[in-house]
Amino acid sequence: MTKKADPVDKVVDLTSGSAVTSPIRRKGIYLLPNILTTGALFGGFYAVLSGFSGQYEWAAMAIFTAMVSDGLDGRVARMTNTQSDFGVQYDSLSDMVSFGVAPAVVAYGWGVSDLGKLGLAAAFVYASCAALRLARFNVQAELGDSKTFTGLPSPAAAALVAGFVWSTYEIESILALSIAGAVLTAVAGLLMVSNFKYPSFKEFDMRGRVPFIKILYIVIGFVIINIDPPRILFLLAVGFGFSAPLIWAWKKMTGLLSRKAS
């Protein structure tokens, strides 16, 4: 998750005839949020190495671990008031490795490569769309609605690909499975550069008090995921990833039917 730039200090320039403010840049970087970003980066790096060695289960788990670190770094930065321009850029580069390059490499090695050039194209579509998604987000970060994301967030797209690989890595490789993996990889990439709106969950206050029942829901959620982590996490990623297109299609359909009825 991207961290906003920290406010710069202002000083008064008394050398000129009028009071002019100018920014002062602090030296150094904030340690805590950037440690979490480094953890996410290491998860993506480890996933790439595991994909090269054929350890797709470990590769998928590393990507999901990177998602946890990436989800925490921005929140920690906001909670501790340690946002910085460095953190914004570092987070974006880390996301490209962990949620752009790593899922494409893992999917390609898992079985998408069986399709030859088509498999290579699917993996590259995903990686290039991740780069475009991150670049667009960085440009629109200060202009867009903080409550929503335009396009599927790259961690969610990575969860789609990694969840599919994790759920099927033990199944004997067949052409139909490779085709399904290639299609899902390409679609996940295209969803990242779409104009569909996804909730950002940034309004969730981790410092505030919550009803006891919400803690119980979290515990139940962990229990359910623990039943079958690969498939449960994949289903959650599918539900989130395709929710926006389905909602858009439903609104279009109901609007068309209402116009016909009138």
Secondary structure, 3 states (H helix, E strand, C coil): CCCCCCCCEEEEECCCCCCEEEEECCCCCCHHHHHHHHHHHHHHHHHHHHHHCCCHHHHHHHHHHHHHHHHHHHHHHHHCCCCCHHHHHHHHHHHHHHHHHHHHHHHHHHCHHHHCHHHHHHHHHHHHHHHHHHHHHHHHCCCCCCCEEECCCHHHHHHHHHHHHHHHCCCCCCHHHHHHHHHHHHHHHHHHCCCCEEECCCCCCCCCCCCHHHHHHHHHHHHHHHHCHHHHHHHHHHHHHCHHHHHHHHHHHHHHHHHHHC
